[in-house]
Amino acid sequence: MRTVLRSVVDKATHRRTCYFKGRVQGVGFRYTVKNIAMQYDVMGYVRNLPDGRVELVLEGSEDEINRLINEVNGKMGSYVYDVVSFTNPATGEFEQFSIRL
């Protein structure tokens, strides 16, 4: 019982917002991120920004978020020249992971 409670509490304790710069629009970046995110216990969204960056917002455990971002960097890193990220407490506002327009 204790392990189950801990995993529920840890599930969305962190929120990370990442801004990817580079040739990240028009190359399937958002769809790749979504497909990767479906393999992890995270919620949030990915979207293109008007200035050419891609914004990724994730909520979940620190381990799941780190593993997901490492996989994104492994698959899409050749399109990225800079990533800025911020970590905050989770808000719990997401029910799933999606692509936002």
VMD Tcl script that builds the backbone (N, CA, C; Angstrom):
set m [mol new atoms 303]
animate dup $m
set s [atomselect $m all]
$s set {name element resname resid chain x y z} {
  {N N MET 1 A 0.825 -1.195 0.000}
  {CA C MET 1 A 0.000 0.000 0.000}
  {C C MET 1 A 0.864 1.251 0.000}
  {N N ARG 2 A 1.910 1.258 0.762}
  {CA C ARG 2 A 2.777 2.424 0.824}
  {C C ARG 2 A 3.389 2.745 -0.536}
  {N N THR 3 A 3.842 1.733 -1.269}
  {CA C THR 3 A 4.433 1.943 -2.587}
  {C C THR 3 A 3.411 2.541 -3.550}
  {N N VAL 4 A 2.182 2.052 -3.512}
  {CA C VAL 4 A 1.138 2.575 -4.395}
  {C C VAL 4 A 0.891 4.046 -4.095}
  {N N LEU 5 A 0.778 4.403 -2.827}
  {CA C LEU 5 A 0.561 5.805 -2.474}
  {C C LEU 5 A 1.720 6.676 -2.916}
  {N N ARG 6 A 2.931 6.186 -2.747}
  {CA C ARG 6 A 4.101 6.966 -3.152}
  {C C ARG 6 A 4.089 7.202 -4.657}
  {N N SER 7 A 3.786 6.184 -5.462}
  {CA C SER 7 A 3.806 6.372 -6.906}
  {C C SER 7 A 2.722 7.348 -7.352}
  {N N VAL 8 A 1.570 7.339 -6.704}
  {CA C VAL 8 A 0.525 8.294 -7.052}
  {C C VAL 8 A 0.967 9.707 -6.706}
  {N N VAL 9 A 1.588 9.889 -5.558}
  {CA C VAL 9 A 2.057 11.207 -5.142}
  {C C VAL 9 A 3.186 11.685 -6.045}
  {N N ASP 10 A 4.126 10.801 -6.394}
  {CA C ASP 10 A 5.274 11.177 -7.201}
  {C C ASP 10 A 4.927 11.385 -8.670}
  {N N LYS 11 A 3.798 10.882 -9.112}
  {CA C LYS 11 A 3.457 10.872 -10.529}
  {C C LYS 11 A 3.549 12.262 -11.161}
  {N N ALA 12 A 3.034 13.275 -10.525}
  {CA C ALA 12 A 3.029 14.616 -11.114}
  {C C ALA 12 A 3.558 15.631 -10.113}
  {N N THR 13 A 4.748 15.371 -9.614}
  {CA C THR 13 A 5.310 16.299 -8.644}
  {C C THR 13 A 6.154 17.377 -9.302}
  {N N HIS 14 A 6.526 17.172 -10.542}
  {CA C HIS 14 A 7.384 18.135 -11.229}
  {C C HIS 14 A 6.721 18.613 -12.519}
  {N N ARG 15 A 7.060 19.842 -12.859}
  {CA C ARG 15 A 6.629 20.405 -14.139}
  {C C ARG 15 A 7.876 20.959 -14.799}
  {N N ARG 16 A 8.114 20.563 -16.022}
  {CA C ARG 16 A 9.248 21.112 -16.759}
  {C C ARG 16 A 8.741 21.712 -18.055}
  {N N THR 17 A 9.172 22.940 -18.312}
  {CA C THR 17 A 8.867 23.634 -19.550}
  {C C THR 17 A 10.174 23.798 -20.308}
  {N N CYS 18 A 10.194 23.302 -21.544}
  {CA C CYS 18 A 11.392 23.380 -22.384}
  {C C CYS 18 A 11.072 24.154 -23.651}
  {N N TYR 19 A 12.015 24.975 -24.055}
  {CA C TYR 19 A 11.917 25.710 -25.312}
  {C C TYR 19 A 13.057 25.263 -26.206}
  {N N PHE 20 A 12.712 24.620 -27.320}
  {CA C PHE 20 A 13.699 24.115 -28.267}
  {C C PHE 20 A 13.870 25.119 -29.395}
  {N N LYS 21 A 15.126 25.493 -29.661}
  {CA C LYS 21 A 15.443 26.396 -30.766}
  {C C LYS 21 A 16.221 25.608 -31.813}
  {N N GLY 22 A 16.034 25.982 -33.055}
  {CA C GLY 22 A 16.734 25.341 -34.154}
  {C C GLY 22 A 15.781 25.167 -35.320}
  {N N ARG 23 A 16.035 24.133 -36.113}
  {CA C ARG 23 A 15.121 23.807 -37.206}
  {C C ARG 23 A 14.125 22.784 -36.661}
  {N N VAL 24 A 13.224 23.252 -35.826}
  {CA C VAL 24 A 12.345 22.359 -35.073}
  {C C VAL 24 A 10.887 22.423 -35.526}
  {N N GLN 25 A 10.587 23.257 -36.497}
  {CA C GLN 25 A 9.236 23.292 -37.049}
  {C C GLN 25 A 9.275 22.793 -38.482}
  {N N GLY 26 A 8.281 21.993 -38.835}
  {CA C GLY 26 A 8.201 21.460 -40.196}
  {C C GLY 26 A 9.046 20.217 -40.408}
  {N N VAL 27 A 9.516 19.597 -39.327}
  {CA C VAL 27 A 10.351 18.399 -39.440}
  {C C VAL 27 A 9.770 17.218 -38.656}
  {N N GLY 28 A 8.517 17.340 -38.214}
  {CA C GLY 28 A 7.883 16.278 -37.446}
  {C C GLY 28 A 8.260 16.254 -35.976}
  {N N PHE 29 A 8.777 17.362 -35.487}
  {CA C PHE 29 A 9.246 17.428 -34.099}
  {C C PHE 29 A 8.114 17.162 -33.112}
  {N N ARG 30 A 6.994 17.852 -33.266}
  {CA C ARG 30 A 5.883 17.689 -32.320}
  {C C ARG 30 A 5.332 16.268 -32.341}
  {N N TYR 31 A 5.210 15.685 -33.513}
  {CA C TYR 31 A 4.656 14.333 -33.615}
  {C C TYR 31 A 5.617 13.305 -33.031}
  {N N THR 32 A 6.904 13.528 -33.225}
  {CA C THR 32 A 7.899 12.642 -32.620}
  {C C THR 32 A 7.835 12.736 -31.103}
  {N N VAL 33 A 7.747 13.968 -30.584}
  {CA C VAL 33 A 7.649 14.164 -29.132}
  {C C VAL 33 A 6.403 13.479 -28.594}
  {N N LYS 34 A 5.273 13.634 -29.278}
  {CA C LYS 34 A 4.033 13.008 -28.799}
  {C C LYS 34 A 4.169 11.491 -28.769}
  {N N ASN 35 A 4.732 10.912 -29.821}
  {CA C ASN 35 A 4.906 9.455 -29.853}
  {C C ASN 35 A 5.826 8.983 -28.736}
  {N N ILE 36 A 6.856 9.742 -28.448}
  {CA C ILE 36 A 7.757 9.398 -27.341}
  {C C ILE 36 A 7.012 9.545 -26.017}
  {N N ALA 37 A 6.279 10.640 -25.848}
  {CA C ALA 37 A 5.579 10.906 -24.585}
  {C C ALA 37 A 4.568 9.824 -24.254}
  {N N MET 38 A 3.976 9.196 -25.269}
  {CA C MET 38 A 2.984 8.154 -25.031}
  {C C MET 38 A 3.609 6.929 -24.353}
  {N N GLN 39 A 4.927 6.818 -24.387}
  {CA C GLN 39 A 5.623 5.690 -23.767}
  {C C GLN 39 A 5.983 5.961 -22.309}
  {N N TYR 40 A 5.723 7.158 -21.833}
  {CA C TYR 40 A 6.102 7.556 -20.479}
  {C C TYR 40 A 4.869 7.985 -19.685}
  {N N ASP 41 A 5.005 7.979 -18.390}
  {CA C ASP 41 A 3.919 8.365 -17.499}
  {C C ASP 41 A 4.008 9.872 -17.240}
  {N N VAL 42 A 3.694 10.637 -18.276}
  {CA C VAL 42 A 3.743 12.098 -18.205}
  {C C VAL 42 A 2.484 12.665 -18.841}
  {N N MET 43 A 2.205 13.912 -18.515}
  {CA C MET 43 A 1.095 14.639 -19.112}
  {C C MET 43 A 1.604 16.013 -19.503}
  {N N GLY 44 A 0.887 16.675 -20.400}
  {CA C GLY 44 A 1.300 18.005 -20.829}
  {C C GLY 44 A 1.008 18.225 -22.291}
  {N N TYR 45 A 1.867 19.003 -22.941}
  {CA C TYR 45 A 1.649 19.303 -24.360}
  {C C TYR 45 A 2.944 19.739 -25.029}
  {N N VAL 46 A 2.901 19.730 -26.350}
  {CA C VAL 46 A 3.965 20.275 -27.181}
  {C C VAL 46 A 3.294 21.154 -28.230}
  {N N ARG 47 A 3.921 22.302 -28.552}
  {CA C ARG 47 A 3.335 23.184 -29.564}
  {C C ARG 47 A 4.412 24.037 -30.216}
  {N N ASN 48 A 4.113 24.447 -31.452}
  {CA C ASN 48 A 4.958 25.404 -32.152}
  {C C ASN 48 A 4.657 26.794 -31.624}
  {N N LEU 49 A 5.690 27.618 -31.552}
  {CA C LEU 49 A 5.528 29.019 -31.167}
  {C C LEU 49 A 5.745 29.902 -32.396}
  {N N PRO 50 A 5.129 31.076 -32.415}
  {CA C PRO 50 A 5.246 31.972 -33.578}
  {C C PRO 50 A 6.689 32.375 -33.899}
  {N N ASP 51 A 7.581 32.348 -32.905}
  {CA C ASP 51 A 8.964 32.775 -33.143}
  {C C ASP 51 A 9.857 31.649 -33.671}
  {N N GLY 52 A 9.273 30.482 -33.982}
  {CA C GLY 52 A 10.044 29.383 -34.558}
  {C C GLY 52 A 10.495 28.338 -33.561}
  {N N ARG 53 A 10.307 28.591 -32.278}
  {CA C ARG 53 A 10.673 27.599 -31.262}
  {C C ARG 53 A 9.536 26.595 -31.079}
  {N N VAL 54 A 9.855 25.501 -30.376}
  {CA C VAL 54 A 8.842 24.547 -29.943}
  {C C VAL 54 A 8.837 24.547 -28.425}
  {N N GLU 55 A 7.640 24.635 -27.846}
  {CA C GLU 55 A 7.463 24.606 -26.404}
  {C C GLU 55 A 6.984 23.213 -25.999}
  {N N LEU 56 A 7.631 22.636 -25.002}
  {CA C LEU 56 A 7.246 21.349 -24.436}
  {C C LEU 56 A 6.993 21.544 -22.953}
  {N N VAL 57 A 5.790 21.200 -22.495}
  {CA C VAL 57 A 5.437 21.294 -21.083}
  {C C VAL 57 A 5.084 19.894 -20.609}
  {N N LEU 58 A 5.786 19.438 -19.576}
  {CA C LEU 58 A 5.594 18.087 -19.053}
  {C C LEU 58 A 5.327 18.134 -17.562}
  {N N GLU 59 A 4.441 17.261 -17.099}
  {CA C GLU 59 A 4.259 17.040 -15.674}
  {C C GLU 59 A 4.354 15.544 -15.431}
  {N N GLY 60 A 5.096 15.193 -14.388}
  {CA C GLY 60 A 5.290 13.796 -14.032}
  {C C GLY 60 A 6.432 13.692 -13.054}
  {N N SER 61 A 6.911 12.486 -12.848}
  {CA C SER 61 A 8.056 12.305 -11.957}
  {C C SER 61 A 9.314 12.832 -12.645}
  {N N GLU 62 A 10.265 13.226 -11.862}
  {CA C GLU 62 A 11.519 13.751 -12.416}
  {C C GLU 62 A 12.190 12.716 -13.307}
  {N N ASP 63 A 12.168 11.460 -12.896}
  {CA C ASP 63 A 12.795 10.391 -13.672}
  {C C ASP 63 A 12.123 10.224 -15.034}
  {N N GLU 64 A 10.797 10.193 -15.062}
  {CA C GLU 64 A 10.079 10.028 -16.334}
  {C C GLU 64 A 10.340 11.220 -17.258}
  {N N ILE 65 A 10.314 12.424 -16.708}
  {CA C ILE 65 A 10.574 13.627 -17.508}
  {C C ILE 65 A 11.985 13.581 -18.085}
  {N N ASN 66 A 12.971 13.258 -17.264}
  {CA C ASN 66 A 14.361 13.207 -17.733}
  {C C ASN 66 A 14.546 12.160 -18.819}
  {N N ARG 67 A 13.957 10.994 -18.635}
  {CA C ARG 67 A 14.089 9.934 -19.635}
  {C C ARG 67 A 13.449 10.349 -20.956}
  {N N LEU 68 A 12.278 10.976 -20.892}
  {CA C LEU 68 A 11.599 11.430 -22.098}
  {C C LEU 68 A 12.439 12.472 -22.831}
  {N N ILE 69 A 12.932 13.463 -22.112}
  {CA C ILE 69 A 13.729 14.517 -22.754}
  {C C ILE 69 A 15.008 13.942 -23.343}
  {N N ASN 70 A 15.628 12.989 -22.663}
  {CA C ASN 70 A 16.825 12.343 -23.225}
  {C C ASN 70 A 16.497 11.622 -24.524}
  {N N GLU 71 A 15.350 10.969 -24.584}
  {CA C GLU 71 A 14.964 10.286 -25.817}
  {C C GLU 71 A 14.662 11.281 -26.933}
  {N N VAL 72 A 13.988 12.379 -26.605}
  {CA C VAL 72 A 13.730 13.424 -27.603}
  {C C VAL 72 A 15.055 13.961 -28.135}
  {N N ASN 73 A 15.995 14.246 -27.251}
  {CA C ASN 73 A 17.310 14.741 -27.690}
  {C C ASN 73 A 18.022 13.727 -28.562}
  {N N GLY 74 A 17.891 12.447 -28.239}
  {CA C GLY 74 A 18.524 11.403 -29.041}
  {C C GLY 74 A 17.946 11.312 -30.440}
  {N N LYS 75 A 16.640 11.473 -30.572}
  {CA C LYS 75 A 15.983 11.342 -31.877}
  {C C LYS 75 A 15.950 12.641 -32.673}
  {N N MET 76 A 15.840 13.773 -31.996}
  {CA C MET 76 A 15.646 15.049 -32.693}
  {C C MET 76 A 16.769 16.054 -32.450}
  {N N GLY 77 A 17.792 15.658 -31.731}
  {CA C GLY 77 A 18.872 16.562 -31.364}
  {C C GLY 77 A 19.576 17.216 -32.528}
  {N N SER 78 A 19.589 16.557 -33.682}
  {CA C SER 78 A 20.276 17.146 -34.833}
  {C C SER 78 A 19.553 18.385 -35.362}
  {N N TYR 79 A 18.294 18.573 -34.987}
  {CA C TYR 79 A 17.518 19.749 -35.403}
  {C C TYR 79 A 17.587 20.882 -34.388}
  {N N VAL 80 A 18.138 20.614 -33.219}
  {CA C VAL 80 A 18.107 21.557 -32.101}
  {C C VAL 80 A 19.491 22.164 -31.894}
  {N N TYR 81 A 19.559 23.492 -31.726}
  {CA C TYR 81 A 20.838 24.086 -31.373}
  {C C TYR 81 A 20.834 24.695 -29.980}
  {N N ASP 82 A 19.657 24.804 -29.350}
  {CA C ASP 82 A 19.613 25.320 -27.984}
  {C C ASP 82 A 18.319 24.876 -27.320}
  {N N VAL 83 A 18.409 24.566 -26.033}
  {CA C VAL 83 A 17.232 24.227 -25.227}
  {C C VAL 83 A 17.317 25.015 -23.930}
  {N N VAL 84 A 16.242 25.715 -23.603}
  {CA C VAL 84 A 16.127 26.411 -22.327}
  {C C VAL 84 A 14.996 25.729 -21.580}
  {N N SER 85 A 15.242 25.367 -20.305}
  {CA C SER 85 A 14.182 24.699 -19.559}
  {C C SER 85 A 14.055 25.256 -18.156}
  {N N PHE 86 A 12.844 25.132 -17.631}
  {CA C PHE 86 A 12.505 25.591 -16.291}
  {C C PHE 86 A 11.764 24.471 -15.580}
  {N N THR 87 A 12.045 24.287 -14.300}
  {CA C THR 87 A 11.352 23.280 -13.501}
  {C C THR 87 A 10.584 23.979 -12.385}
  {N N ASN 88 A 9.345 23.588 -12.220}
  {CA C ASN 88 A 8.456 24.133 -11.200}
  {C C ASN 88 A 7.628 23.003 -10.601}
  {N N PRO 89 A 6.907 23.274 -9.536}
  {CA C PRO 89 A 5.977 22.264 -9.023}
  {C C PRO 89 A 4.856 22.017 -10.038}
  {N N ALA 90 A 4.373 20.793 -10.092}
  {CA C ALA 90 A 3.275 20.458 -10.999}
  {C C ALA 90 A 1.995 21.176 -10.589}
  {N N THR 91 A 1.169 21.481 -11.572}
  {CA C THR 91 A -0.124 22.107 -11.312}
  {C C THR 91 A -1.254 21.090 -11.327}
  {N N GLY 92 A -1.025 19.945 -11.974}
  {CA C GLY 92 A -2.066 18.933 -12.082}
  {C C GLY 92 A -3.157 19.279 -13.072}
  {N N GLU 93 A -2.902 20.249 -13.949}
  {CA C GLU 93 A -3.945 20.719 -14.865}
  {C C GLU 93 A -4.165 19.814 -16.075}
  {N N PHE 94 A -3.256 18.883 -16.353}
  {CA C PHE 94 A -3.342 18.067 -17.559}
  {C C PHE 94 A -3.911 16.687 -17.253}
  {N N GLU 95 A -4.708 16.174 -18.202}
  {CA C GLU 95 A -5.254 14.823 -18.089}
  {C C GLU 95 A -4.586 13.869 -19.053}
  {N N GLN 96 A -3.818 14.403 -20.004}
  {CA C GLN 96 A -3.151 13.596 -21.017}
  {C C GLN 96 A -2.015 14.399 -21.626}
  {N N PHE 97 A -1.340 13.801 -22.616}
  {CA C PHE 97 A -0.333 14.531 -23.370}
  {C C PHE 97 A -0.909 14.810 -24.744}
  {N N SER 98 A -0.731 16.036 -25.252}
  {CA C SER 98 A -1.330 16.393 -26.534}
  {C C SER 98 A -0.427 17.338 -27.325}
  {N N ILE 99 A -0.772 17.474 -28.585}
  {CA C ILE 99 A -0.175 18.499 -29.441}
  {C C ILE 99 A -1.154 19.653 -29.467}
  {N N ARG 100 A -0.656 20.830 -29.127}
  {CA C ARG 100 A -1.503 22.028 -29.182}
  {C C ARG 100 A -1.167 22.815 -30.428}
  {N N LEU 101 A -2.173 23.451 -30.960}
  {CA C LEU 101 A -1.968 24.282 -32.158}
  {C C LEU 101 A -1.847 25.733 -31.776}
}
mol reanalyze $m
mol bondsrecalc $m
mol representation Tube
mol addrep $m
